Amino acid sequence: MPRPGEQWFDDAAGPLVRPYARTGGRTMGAAHDLDMLTVIHAPFGAPVLRRVEPEYAEIVRLCQLPLSVAEVSASLRLPLAVTKILVGDLISDGNLNFRAPVSAETGPGDLNVLRAVLDGIRNL
């Protein structure tokens, strides 16, 4: 434990706060099925942020434009599991919206999707 006046930050090690401290000891998030490719964004007219932890405000700020959970995790330099829990909290509070990644049935391997993309390019 640092003495009074010493920093809680070590340049080589990073912040001296364990990931479980950021999530209140939780290892499971809300009931939302979040993947690392899940796209999240802050909707217009979202409720006022009720959480005081700085990570929540930073996530909402980052998500003014749609981002994947992995991109948010990398920007915050937090483990993916921690980011999923924090994002799940914000979704439950109504501060973020999310869209699940495209499933394999309608993904890029679907011939109909590829034809539609090709038709769109030809129309340009």
N, C-alpha and C positions, 0 to 999 in steps of 0.2 A: 504494500500500500504506500503510495507516495506521501511524502511529508507535506505539510501546508506550504503552498506556494509552488510546488512542483507540478509539472504537467502530467496529465493522464494520457499522454500521447508519446509514443516512441516512434521516431522516424523510420526505423527499420521494421518494427513489428506492426505499426498501425495503431488504431485506437485500442485501448485496453478495456474494451467492453465486450464480453462474450455474447455470441449470437442469441443464446437463450435469454439473456437479460433484455434484449430488444423486443422479444415476443412475450415477455412475462412468464417465461418457462414453458410456454405452449409449444408442442411439436406438431399439432394438427391445427389447420386453419378452419375457417367457416365451411359450410357445406358446399361451397363452390368448387367445381372440378376444374382447377387451373392447371394448365400445361405450360411449359416454358414458352410455347409458341402462341399462347392465348393473347389476343390483342386487347389492351385496356386503354380507356381514355376518360377524361373528366368531362362530363356533359355540361352544357350551358345550363345555368340555373340550378346547379347542384346545391344541396344544403350546405350550411356553414360547417366547416371542419370542427368537430368537437374534440378531437384528440390533440394533446399538447406536445407529444413527442415530435421532434424535428423531422424524423424519417417520413412521417405521414404527410406533412406539408410539402416535403421535397417530392414525394411520389405524385401528389396532386399537381404540383408545378410542372413536373416532367411530362405528365400525361395530358397536357393541354393539346398535344398532338398525339394521335394513336401510336402506342409503342407495345412491343411484346413484353411479357413478364421477364424474359431473359435480358432484354435491353435495359429495363429498369434496374434489374439486379446488378448488371455491369456498371451502370451509371452510379449507383449508390455504393458499389463495392461491398455488397452484402451477399451471403450465400443465397442460392436460389430458393431453398426451403424457407428461409427467413422472409425473403421478399414475397413469396406466395402467401404467407400468413398475414403480413402487413397489408398486401393488396386485398386479400379476402376480407379483412376488417373494413377497409374503405368501401368495398363493394356492398357489404352488409349495411353500412351507414348511408349508402346512397350517394357517396362522393365519386364513385367510379362506375363505369359501365364496362362490360366485357363481352367479347365475341370469341367463341371457341375456334380453334384452328379448323381448317377444312378437313373433313374426314376422307379416308382413303377411297370411299365410293364415289365422291365427287371431286377428287383431287386432280392434280395435273395429269394423272394417268388415264383419266376418263376421256375417251375418244370424242364424245360430244363437246366437252369443254375445249379440247384442242381445235376442233373444227370451228367452234364459235370464235375463238381467238384468231384463227387464221382468216375467217371471214371479216372480222373487225379490222385486221391489218390490211386486207385487200381494199376495204372501203375507204381507207385513209388516202 
